[in-house]
Amino acid sequence: MNTAGSSHARYGAHARKTVHVSRNRAWRIGVSALMTLLVAAGYFAGDVSGVLPGPLTILPAGAEAPAFSGSVLPAKSIAGSADMDKPIDKNATEAVVNAFAATPGLGADFSLAIADADGKIVDSRAPDTPREPASTMKTLTALAVSSTLDMGSTFHTNALLEPAAGATGQATLTLKSDGDMLLGAGASDPNHINGRAGLATLAENTAAQLKKRNISQVRLNYDDTLFGAVRSPAAVASNNVGNTNFTGISSLAIDGGRQWKGVEHDPDLYSAYPEMSTTPAHDAAAVFGSLLTQRGIGVDGDAAAGKAAANAKRIATVSSATLAEVMAFTLRHSDNTLIEEFGRLLALKTGEANSPVGATQAVRARLRKLGVDTPNLKMADCSGLSEGSALEVKTLVEVQSHNLKAGPGAAAAEGLSIPGLVGTAKNRLADSSAAGLMRVKTGSLDQVTSMAGNISRKNGGVLAFAVIVNQPQDYLAARKAVDAFISALAGL
């Protein structure tokens, strides 16, 4: 979803073409993709173990770790540390930039910037001109969130029991989560991010606890009050035709509210974007109620919205993937709903208003604390889907330069797409010799094609880049020009 439907709304057919990659090439992509991220590897290890300060933690006690098969090779045996100080040849960048600017059909409304690891711009075109960014806006939200929230923590979905009042009263069960919109309808799945916490597992454990208490019939409520009354940015509808790109955030949902209607898909890797439910929390509660019934617990009527009573006790719980994993999923699929939820979680953490506007204010405030320059930044939302957003490519480049550094916010880089391999840029590899060297976030709307990311250069060193094209004369030509541009950057 480059703005979830961003790159899939008008040009979905292109995004769904399959790229066939040989085993050797896939291995080389996977190996070379480590180069830039190796800079942060030591920080990760120290942070998770508690040796270094940071936002990451190990999973809470009792949480299931994801299953893993195979062996782990020491990073030093795969690739060395990236040379963060190797300069970038200005003459070489000019040739690449001029070739891009000369593309027929590109039009005049474009900006780009190339920067070194410290964020110093080496070459640019119209870097101070604000332009509509599409889904590259997500990189701002991802950095702000990942440098503030505990990205090693998990969402918890609980079954809360309120005992019956009197001998003939009815027990009330409330389904409540603190934000897991990637619940699974089946058993908890340790091998996937989407569905790590399963409602079938929660129902199994809940039914067992109810039977221990001799309870065979309950009323079922669901508590979806976490995010207040306003769940959607004001202008999101214009780019959400068919409700395939966004649904209002909720505290719980199955698969982000996507309605597959029997279509088989990998829960963590898909390119189709079905219609999304407008009542994802109610849908999840209805599935939970059905699962309870299958396990011998009667449920009176339909699940109803309502908060748990103060004396309700938790009798069962399931835990999601870590927030870092959910963020990677969000960026890889350019999930508009999840990134808006992350923005709202940031607002709640930092004391901003519990609203879409509060979320964008929280992102801007955190970026300022990180030293990211945000002149002319207009955030109609946290995702880039809504009309009215604008920013300078300089801001995007600063975010990507930050992603090249070890320290808080590392989760903002983990989910970046690798052209030719995974994510929304899977079909965007213009030169096979650059495979695995680029980590990018794409952005597409009807009149926007954009990309921002960081690159491990073939001759050593790294760089950050951003490019935005608005109102191209030939959209597909502009899109291909962006692909060629980033591949050429790898050769600098």
C-alpha positions in Angstrom: 0.0 0.0 0.0 2.2 2.9 -0.9 -0.3 4.9 0.9 -2.0 1.6 0.9 -3.5 1.7 -2.3 -1.3 4.5 -3.1 0.8 2.5 -5.5 -2.0 0.0 -5.8 -5.0 2.2 -6.5 -4.3 3.3 -10.1 -1.3 1.1 -10.9 -2.2 -2.0 -9.0 -1.7 -4.2 -12.0 2.0 -3.2 -12.2 2.5 -3.8 -8.5 1.1 -7.3 -8.8 3.5 -8.5 -11.5 5.8 -11.2 -10.2 9.6 -10.8 -10.1 11.3 -14.2 -10.4 14.6 -14.1 -8.5 17.1 -17.0 -8.7 18.3 -18.6 -5.5 21.8 -17.2 -5.9 20.5 -13.7 -6.5 18.2 -13.8 -3.6 21.1 -14.9 -1.4 23.2 -12.1 -2.6 20.4 -9.6 -2.0 19.9 -10.8 1.5 23.6 -10.7 2.3 24.3 -7.3 0.8 21.2 -5.8 2.4 22.9 -6.1 5.8 25.7 -3.6 5.0 24.0 -0.4 6.2 22.1 -2.1 9.0 25.2 -3.6 10.5 26.0 -0.1 11.9 23.1 -0.6 14.2 23.7 -4.2 15.1 25.9 -3.6 18.1 23.4 -1.1 19.4 20.6 -3.6 19.1 22.5 -6.3 21.0 23.5 -3.9 23.8 20.1 -2.3 24.0 18.2 -5.6 24.1 20.5 -7.0 26.7 20.4 -3.9 28.8 24.0 -3.0 28.3 23.2 0.2 26.3 20.3 2.6 26.9 17.5 2.7 24.3 13.9 1.9 23.5 14.3 -1.8 23.0 13.6 -4.5 25.6 13.3 -8.2 25.7 9.8 -9.7 25.6 7.9 -9.6 28.8 8.0 -12.7 31.0 5.7 -15.4 29.7 5.5 -14.0 26.1 6.2 -16.5 23.4 9.2 -15.9 21.2 8.8 -16.4 17.5 9.9 -19.7 16.2 13.1 -19.8 14.1 14.6 -22.5 12.1 18.2 -22.6 10.9 21.4 -21.2 12.3 22.7 -17.6 12.7 26.0 -16.6 11.3 28.1 -13.9 13.0 27.7 -10.6 11.2 31.4 -10.2 10.8 31.6 -13.3 8.7 29.1 -11.9 6.2 30.0 -8.3 5.8 32.2 -5.6 7.4 31.0 -2.4 8.9 29.9 0.3 6.4 32.4 3.1 5.8 30.3 6.1 7.0 33.0 8.6 6.2 33.7 7.9 2.5 32.9 11.0 0.5 30.5 11.2 -2.4 31.9 12.5 -5.7 29.9 15.7 -6.6 30.7 15.3 -10.3 29.3 11.8 -10.3 26.1 12.9 -8.6 25.6 15.7 -11.1 25.7 13.2 -13.9 23.1 11.0 -12.2 20.9 13.9 -11.4 21.1 15.4 -14.9 20.1 12.0 -16.4 17.1 11.9 -14.2 16.0 15.4 -14.9 16.3 14.8 -18.6 13.7 12.0 -18.5 10.9 12.6 -21.1 7.6 12.8 -19.3 9.0 13.7 -15.9 7.6 17.2 -15.9 9.0 20.1 -13.9 7.4 19.5 -10.5 10.1 17.4 -8.9 12.6 17.7 -6.1 15.5 15.5 -5.0 18.3 15.4 -2.6 21.4 13.2 -2.0 23.1 13.4 1.3 26.0 11.7 3.1 25.7 9.7 6.3 25.7 12.9 8.4 22.8 14.3 6.5 24.9 16.9 4.6 23.3 17.4 1.2 25.8 16.8 -1.6 23.5 17.4 -4.5 19.9 18.5 -4.9 17.2 20.0 -7.1 14.5 22.2 -5.6 15.2 20.9 -2.1 13.3 23.7 -0.4 10.1 23.4 -2.5 7.3 21.7 -0.5 5.7 18.8 -2.4 3.1 16.2 -1.8 5.1 13.2 -0.5 2.5 10.3 -0.6 3.7 7.3 1.6 7.2 8.6 2.1 5.5 10.6 4.9 5.4 7.3 6.8 9.2 7.5 7.3 8.7 10.6 9.5 6.1 8.9 11.7 8.2 5.7 11.9 11.2 7.6 13.1 9.3 9.6 15.7 7.5 6.6 17.0 10.5 4.2 17.1 12.6 6.7 19.0 10.0 7.2 21.6 7.9 4.0 22.3 9.3 0.8 23.7 9.6 -1.1 20.4 10.3 -4.3 22.2 7.0 -4.3 24.0 3.8 -6.1 22.8 0.1 -5.5 22.5 -2.0 -7.6 24.9 -5.6 -8.8 24.2 -7.5 -9.8 27.3 -10.6 -11.6 28.3 -12.0 -9.8 31.4 -14.6 -11.5 33.5 -17.2 -9.6 35.6 -18.9 -12.1 38.0 -22.6 -12.4 37.9 -24.6 -10.3 40.3 -26.7 -12.6 42.5 -27.5 -16.3 42.1 -29.4 -15.8 38.9 -27.3 -13.1 37.3 -25.4 -13.4 34.1 -21.6 -13.2 34.0 -20.2 -10.6 31.6 -17.1 -11.1 29.5 -15.3 -8.2 27.9 -12.8 -8.5 25.1 -10.2 -5.7 25.4 -6.9 -5.0 23.7 -4.4 -2.1 23.9 -4.0 -1.8 20.2 -3.5 -5.2 18.4 -5.0 -4.7 14.9 -3.2 -7.8 13.6 -5.0 -10.4 15.6 -5.5 -13.7 14.0 -8.8 -15.6 13.8 -7.1 -18.9 14.5 -4.5 -20.1 17.0 -1.7 -17.8 18.0 1.0 -18.1 15.2 4.6 -17.7 16.4 5.9 -17.8 12.8 4.1 -14.7 11.6 3.7 -11.0 12.7 0.2 -10.8 11.4 -1.7 -13.3 13.7 1.0 -13.7 16.3 -1.9 -13.4 18.8 -4.8 -15.6 17.9 -8.4 -15.3 19.0 -8.8 -19.1 18.9 -6.1 -19.4 21.5 -7.7 -16.7 23.6 -11.1 -18.4 23.3 -9.6 -21.8 24.2 -8.0 -20.4 27.3 -11.0 -18.3 28.2 -13.4 -21.3 27.9 -11.2 -23.4 30.1 -11.2 -20.7 32.8 -14.9 -20.2 32.6 -15.6 -23.9 32.9 -13.4 -24.0 36.0 -15.7 -21.4 37.5 -18.8 -23.4 36.4 -19.8 -20.7 33.9 -21.3 -21.9 30.7 -23.2 -18.7 29.5 -21.9 -15.1 29.3 -22.8 -11.8 27.8 -20.0 -10.5 25.6 -18.8 -6.9 25.4 -15.8 -5.4 23.6 -14.0 -2.3 24.8 -12.8 -0.1 21.9 -12.6 3.2 23.7 -8.8 3.6 23.7 -8.6 6.0 20.7 -11.5 8.2 21.5 -14.2 9.4 19.2 -12.3 10.5 16.1 -10.6 7.6 14.3 -9.8 8.9 10.8 -8.0 11.9 9.5 -10.3 14.5 8.1 -9.3 14.3 4.4 -8.5 10.6 4.1 -11.7 9.7 2.2 -10.5 11.3 -1.1 -7.8 8.7 -1.6 -9.7 5.8 0.0 -12.2 4.9 -2.8 -13.7 1.5 -2.1 -12.4 1.5 1.4 -9.3 -0.5 0.3 -6.6 1.8 1.6 -7.7 2.7 5.1 -10.1 2.0 7.9 -10.5 4.0 11.1 -8.1 2.9 13.8 -9.4 0.6 16.6 -7.9 -1.0 19.7 -8.5 -4.5 18.2 -9.0 -6.0 14.7 -8.3 -9.1 12.7 -5.7 -8.6 10.0 -6.1 -4.9 10.1 -9.7 -5.1 9.2 -9.0 -6.6 5.7 -11.9 -8.7 4.4 -10.3 -11.4 2.2 -13.5 -13.4 1.6 -11.7 -16.7 1.3 -8.8 -15.5 -0.8 -5.6 -17.4 0.3 -2.6 -15.3 1.2 0.5 -15.3 3.3 -0.5 -13.2 6.4 2.9 -11.4 6.3 3.5 -11.1 2.6 0.7 -10.0 0.2 0.2 -7.5 -2.5 -3.6 -7.4 -2.9 -5.6 -4.9 -1.0 -9.2 -6.0 -0.3 -12.0 -3.9 1.0 -11.6 -3.1 4.7 -14.2 -3.4 7.4 -15.6 -0.2 8.9 -16.3 -2.0 12.1 -13.1 -4.0 12.8 -13.5 -4.2 16.6 -17.0 -5.5 16.4 -16.0 -8.0 13.8 -13.2 -9.3 16.0 -15.6 -9.6 19.0 -18.1 -11.5 16.8 -15.4 -14.0 15.8 -14.4 -14.4 19.4 -18.0 -15.0 20.5 -18.3 -17.7 17.8 -15.1 -19.3 18.9 -16.4 -19.4 22.5 -19.6 -21.1 21.4 -17.6 -23.7 19.5 -15.9 -24.5 22.8 -19.1 -24.9 24.8 -19.6 -21.4 26.2 -23.0 -19.9 25.3 -23.0 -16.2 24.3 -26.2 -14.2 24.7 -27.0 -12.2 21.6 -24.5 -10.1 19.6 -21.3 -8.7 21.1 -21.9 -5.1 22.4 -19.6 -2.2 22.8 -18.9 -1.5 26.4 -16.2 -1.0 29.0 -15.3 -3.6 31.5 -16.5 -3.1 35.1 -13.9 -2.0 37.7 -14.2 -5.4 39.4 -13.6 -7.4 36.1 -10.7 -9.8 36.3 -8.4 -10.9 33.5 -8.8 -14.7 33.0 -6.9 -15.1 29.6 -4.6 -13.1 27.4 -2.6 -13.3 24.2 0.3 -11.2 23.1 1.2 -9.7 19.7 4.5 -9.5 17.9 6.8 -6.8 19.2 6.1 -3.2 18.2 9.3 -3.3 16.2 8.0 -6.2 14.2 4.6 -4.6 13.7 6.4 -1.4 12.5 8.4 -3.5 10.0 5.1 -5.0 8.7 3.6 -1.5 8.5 6.3 -0.1 6.4 6.7 -3.2 4.2 3.1 -3.1 3.2 2.7 0.7 3.5 -0.2 0.1 5.8 -2.0 3.4 6.3 -4.2 2.3 9.2 -1.3 0.9 11.3 0.9 3.9 10.8 -2.0 6.1 11.9 -2.4 3.9 14.9 1.3 4.3 15.7 0.9 8.0 15.5 -2.0 7.9 17.9 0.0 5.8 20.3 2.8 8.4 20.2 0.3 11.1 21.0 -1.0 9.2 24.0 2.6 8.6 25.2 3.6 12.2 24.9 0.4 13.8 26.1 -0.9 15.2 22.9 -4.6 15.2 22.0 -6.1 11.7 21.4 -7.0 12.6 17.8 -5.5 12.6 14.3 -4.3 16.1 14.8 -2.7 15.2 18.1 -0.9 12.4 16.3 0.6 14.7 13.7 1.6 17.2 16.4 3.3 14.4 18.4 5.3 13.4 15.3 6.4 16.9 14.6 7.4 17.5 18.2 9.5 14.4 18.4 11.2 15.1 15.1 12.2 18.5 16.4 13.7 16.9 19.5 15.7 14.6 17.2 17.1 17.6 15.3 15.2 16.9 12.1 14.5 20.1 10.3 10.9 20.4 9.3 10.3 23.7 7.4 7.1 23.8 5.4 6.0 20.5 6.8 2.2 20.0 6.5 0.8 16.8 7.9 -2.8 16.1 6.9 -2.2 12.7 8.5 0.6 10.4 9.6 0.6 8.3 6.5 0.6 10.6 3.5 -2.7 9.2 2.2 -4.8 12.3 2.8 -4.9 15.3 0.5 -3.1 18.4 1.8 0.3 17.0 3.1 3.5 18.6 1.9 7.2 18.6 2.9 10.6 19.3 1.6 12.9 16.5 0.3 15.5 17.8 2.8 13.3 16.6 5.6 13.0 13.1 4.1 16.8 13.0 3.6 17.4 13.9 7.2 15.2 11.1 8.4 17.1 8.6 6.2 20.4 9.9 7.4 19.2 9.3 10.9 18.3 5.8 9.9 22.0 5.2 9.0 23.1 5.9 12.6 23.1 3.5 15.5 20.8 4.6 18.3 17.1 5.0 19.3 14.7 4.8 16.4 16.4 1.8 14.7 13.1 0.1 14.1 12.2 2.9 11.6 14.7 1.3 9.2 13.9 -2.4 9.7 10.8 -2.5 7.6 12.2 -0.5 4.6 11.6 -2.3 1.3 14.5 -3.9 -0.6 14.0 -3.4 -4.3 13.9 -6.7 -6.1 13.2 -8.7 -2.9 10.5 -7.6 -0.5 8.0 -4.9 0.2 6.3 -2.3 -2.0 9.6 -1.9 -4.0 9.8 -5.6 -4.8 9.2 -4.8 -8.5 11.3 -1.6 -8.5 14.8 -3.0 -9.2 16.1 -1.3 -12.4 19.6 -2.7 -12.3 20.4 -6.2 -10.9 23.9 -5.1 -10.0 22.4 -2.9 -7.3 20.3 -5.7 -5.8 20.4 -5.7 -2.0 22.1 -2.3 -1.7 19.0 -0.2 -1.3 16.5 0.2 1.5 13.6 2.4 0.5 10.1 3.7 1.2 8.0 4.2 -1.8 5.1 6.6 -2.3 2.4 6.7 -5.0 -0.8 8.5 -5.5 -2.5 9.4 -8.8 -0.3 12.4 -9.3 2.7 11.5 -7.0 5.6 9.1 -7.3 8.2 9.4 -4.6 10.9 7.4 -2.9 13.3 7.9 0.1 15.9 5.6 1.5 19.5 4.8 2.1 22.0 3.0 0.0 25.2 1.0 0.5 27.4 2.1 -2.4 29.1 -0.4 -4.6 32.5 1.2 -4.1 32.1 1.6 -0.3 30.4 4.2 1.8 26.7 5.0 2.2 24.3 7.8 1.2 20.7 8.9 1.9 18.4 10.1 -0.8 14.9 11.4 -1.4 13.0 12.2 -4.6 9.4 13.4 -5.1 7.7 13.9 -8.5 4.3 15.7 -8.5 2.1 16.0 -11.5 4.3 14.0 -13.9 3.4 14.3 -17.6 3.9 10.5 -18.0 3.4 8.7 -14.7 4.9 5.4 -15.6 7.9 7.1 -17.2 8.5 9.1 -14.0 8.2 6.0 -11.9 10.7 4.1 -14.0 13.0 7.2 -13.9 12.9 7.0 -10.1 13.9 3.3 -10.2 16.8 4.0 -12.5 17.9 7.0 -10.4 18.2 5.0 -7.2 20.1 2.2 -8.9 22.5 4.7 -10.4 23.1 6.1 -6.9 24.4 2.8 -5.8 27.2 3.2 -8.3 28.5 6.5 -6.8 
